[in-house]
Amino acid sequence: MLDQNEIDALLTAVDSGNESEDDQQEQMIFSRNRKDLDHVEIREYDFKRPERVSKDQMMALETLHEAFARNFGASLSGFLRTIVEVRVAACEQMTYGEFVSGLPNPTSYNLIQPDDLEGQMCLEVSPLIIYPIIDRLLGGNNQDLFIPQRPMTTIEQRLISNVLRRGLDALSEAWESVRKLEFEIVAHESNPQLVQIVPPNEVVLVIGLEVRMASRAGTMNLCIPYNVIEPVMEELSSQSWFAVCRSESDTTSEERISRNLDQTGVEFTAILAQTTITLRDLSEMKVGDMIVTAKNANDPALVMIGQEAKFLGQVGQHHGNRAIRIERAVARGDRVENQA
């Protein structure tokens, strides 16, 4: 924006014909080390939005949070007993004022404190996915679910805190490749305009994620001020980040996979006996008929985990419930199918 004095000065320069001299002087700036002035590339630069993070660092940051999205989606799927997909939709830098102005009100706005860094981050979760998650936790089916336009109640906040805690665990696991960090939620707010963790013109990195559960979908935004992760920006270059991934030991990968598999549900069945009969015998079977197998009544039952034979045990009761007492594991090479 030009004031009136600057506009008058420009008009005076045009009337006097001095604009060509100004243009030549501007060309001299670019021609200090160049001779082909006609092919000089000029790009606009907005000083209100400085690009403080390089493209390599942004790519590394996006790749890092793609791992966070996968782990968070797997953790939510096990916790909610339904398929939850989380993916990175955008990774960009902007000012904090622009980020806050684009958020809905009310929403779930959570302040996150990294233990080894100065300052705070923000995790915003849209009500479009928060209330379907709460409905799922309370036994609903998300059909004809009404999304209220109000701040969350204390009970709803306690329910959603269990989800956010799993998200912070997945975030810590993703950041282990750069620096070991622990994240903790220190405050909640429903109106983002009331929270000022940095000045409005401060540069922040925003990782936008899409969370999809059945027919419901919503957004989740992680806002990281530049001054918070500035001490680790050198470690966040794409070369060093991928080098860490390549040098990661197989033992660490196995431990991470084991932790993710701990919450996975498996089908557990016990087979008392098996036999074959003709289709005619099956069609003529009546109540009271007896099916005889080649297996002894005292022989142990075959315990199956999914489709794999794993144990042999005795079927009985324990405190009024059906139970299986494991006798031994099925070793590789055992012909357990002959006992069934």
N, C-alpha and C positions, 0 to 999 in steps of 0.2 A: 504494500500500500504506500502510495506517495502522498506527501502533503502538498499544499498549494504552492509553496516556494519551490519544491523540486519540479512540479509540473511547469511552472513559469520558466524555470531554468532550461528545461528541455525544449519548450516552445521557442525560447530565445535562441538556443543553439541551432534549431532547425531553420529559423528565419535568417540567421547570420551565416549559415553554411558551414559551421564548425563541426557538424556531426561527422564528416568524413575523417577529420583529424582524430576524433575520439575513436572511430572504428579502427583506424590504422594503429592507434596506441593499444587498443584491445588485442589486435592481431599480434603486435610485438610481444605480448605476454606469452602467447602460445608459440611464437616462432623463435623463441630464445634458443631452443635446441632443435628446431625443425626448419625445413626449407619448403616442404609441400604444404603451404598454408591452406590450400583448397580442400585438403583431405583430413584436416584436424577434427577429431571427434570431440564434441562438446556435450556433456551430460548435465542435467539439472541436479542440484543438490539442495535438499531441504535441511537447513540448520536446526529446525525444530524437531526433526526426526533423524538424528545421526545414526548411520549404520555402524554400530560399535562391535558387531559380531561378524566375523568373516563367514563366507559361504561354507567353507570346510567345517567350521565349528557348528554352524547351523545343521549341516548334514549329520554330523556326529551326534548332535543333540537329538535330532529326529530319530536316528537309529537307536539311540539309547532308550528313548521313551517308547519306541515300538516294542522293545523287549518288556518294558513296564506294562504296556497294554496287553500283551499276551499273557503275562503272569497274572495280572489283575483279573482278566477275563476268566482264566482257569480257576482262580481262587473264588470268584463270585459264583461260577457255575457249580462248584462243589458246595458252597455255603447255601445257595438258594435252591439247590436241587433242580436246576433248569439250565438250559444253554444260554449263556450271556456272552456276547461278542463285544470286545472293546478294541477299537483301532484308532490310530492317529489320523486325524482329518486335516490338520494344519499345523504348521510350525513357523512362526513369524515373530518379528520384533516390532514393537510399537511403543508409544508412550503410555504411561499408566493411566492418564486421563482418558485416552481413547479406549483402553481396555475396559475401564469401569463404565464408561458411557454406553457401551454395547451390551451390558449385562441386564437381565430382567430384574424387576423388583416386585415381589420378594423372590429370593432365591436362597440357596444354601451356600454361604460364603464363609470359608474356614481359613483361619490363619495358621500356617505351619511354621514351626521353628526347627531348622536343622541344628544339630548339636555342635557341629564343628565349624559353622559359618556364622558371620555376623548378619543380622537382619532377618526378615521373615518372608515367606512365600505365601501364595494364596491358592486355594483349591476351591473352585466354584462348580457346583453340581446343579444341573437344571431340575426344577420341580417336575418336568415332564418324565423323568426317569426315577426321581426320588420316590414319588408316591406309588408308582407301580412296584418298586422294590419293597416298600413298606407294606403294601397290600399283599405281596407274595409272602413276606415274613409272617403276616398275621393269618395266613391260610386262604387268601382270596385267589381269584383266577384272572384278575385284571380285565374282565369283561364289563363294559359300560362303566369304567372307572372315571369318576369326576376328579379333575385336578383343581384343588382349591387355590384361590388367589389370596393366600394369607401366610404369615410366618409359621414355621413348624412349631408344634407344641413340644413340651419337655419330653413326653413319651416318644414322640416321633423322632426327636433329636437323639435320644438314647438308642433307638433302634438303628438309625442311620449311622451312628458312631461306630457300630460294629462293622459296617461295610467300609467306612472310611479307614478304620484301623487296618483292615486287610489291604486297602489300597496303599497305605503308607509302608506296610511291610514289603509289598511288591516294588514300591519306589526305592526303598533302601537296597533291595536286592539288585535292581537295575543300576544303581549308582555305585555299586561295589567295584565295577570295572574301572571307575575313575578315582573315587575316594570313598572310604567306608563312612557312611553317614547314617544317622538315626533321625527320623522325623517324628515330630509330636505336634498334635493340634492344641493350640494354646487359647483359641477364642473362636466363637461362632457369631455370625451376624446374618441378618436377613436382608438388609439394605446395603449394597456395596458402596453407595455414595457416602456412607458414614465412616468408612474405613480408609485411612490414608497411611499406608505403610511407607510410601515414598512420595516425593513431590509429583504433581500431575504431569510435568514435562520430563520425568525421568524415564529412561529407556528400560523396557521390560521385555522378557522373552515369554511368549504365550504358546503353549502346546495345547491345541484343541483336540479333544478326543470325542468320538462318537460311541455311545453305549447303547446296545440293542439287546432287548430281552423279549422273545416271542414277537408279538405284534407292536410292542412299545419301543420307542427310541428317544434318546435325549442326548444332551451334550455335557461334557465335563471339561473345564478349562483349568490348566495349571499355569499360574502366573509366577515367573521367576524374575525378580529385579536383577538388573545387570550387576549392580554393586554387591549383591549377595554371592553370586558365583564367580565374580571377577578373580578371586584367588585361585580358582581351579580352571580358568579358561585356557591356560597353556596346556593343561593335561587333557583338555577336551578336543584337541585337534584330531582330525580324522585318522592321521597316521598313528598317533600314540594310542588312540582308542582301539583301533583294529589290532595293533600290536599286542595290547593287553589281552584281547580275545584270543589271539593265536597262541600266546604263551600260557593261557589258562590250562591248568593240569586237568587230566581226565578225572582225577579223584574229586576235584571241586565240582565238576559237571555232574558226576554221579550223585554227590551229596545234594545238589540243588534239585535234580530230578527226583530223588528219594523224598525230599521234603514236599514236593508238589504232589507226589503220588500218595502221600499219607492220608489225604482226605478223600481219596477215590473210593467209591462204593463198589463192591464186588458181590456176585451172586454165589451163595454158599448152600449147597445141597448135599444130601446123603441118600445114596441108593441102597435100599435093602436087598433087592434081588432083581434079576432080569431073566426073561425067558421068551420064547417065541411060540405062538399058536397059529392055527390056520384061520382063515377068514370065516370058514363055516362055524368053527368053534366059537369065534367071537360073536357071530350073529345069533347063535343059539344059547348064549350065556344068559342065565337067570340069577335072580337074587338067591344066595345060599350056595351057589356053585363055588368050587375051590380050584385055585390055580396052583399047581405044583411046580416048583423050580428045582434045579439040580443043586442049589446052594443049601448048606446046612443052616439050621436056625440059629446055631451058636456062633456062626462065622461073623466076623465084623462087617459093618457096612462100609461102602466105599464113599468117601467124602470128596466132593468135586468143588473146585474153585473155578467158576465159569465153566469151561469145557475141559479143564485139566484135572486128572486124578491126583490128589495131593496127600490124603491121609486115609488111614483105616481106623474105625472107631465103633463104639457101641452106642446105639440109639436108646434113649430112655427119658426120664423126667427128672427135673431139678426144681424144687420149690413150685411144683405145679406147672412148670413150663417144659416144653419139649427141649431136649438137650442132646448133645453128642459128646461123648468122652473120647478124646483122641488117644489111640493106643500107640501108633507109630506113623511115621511119614512114609510115603510111597517112594522108594528109591528108584533111581533111573534103571530101567531094565526089568523091573518087577512085572510079572504077567498078572496084574490085578484083574484084568478083564475076565479071567477064568473063574474068579471067585464071585462074580456078579451074575 
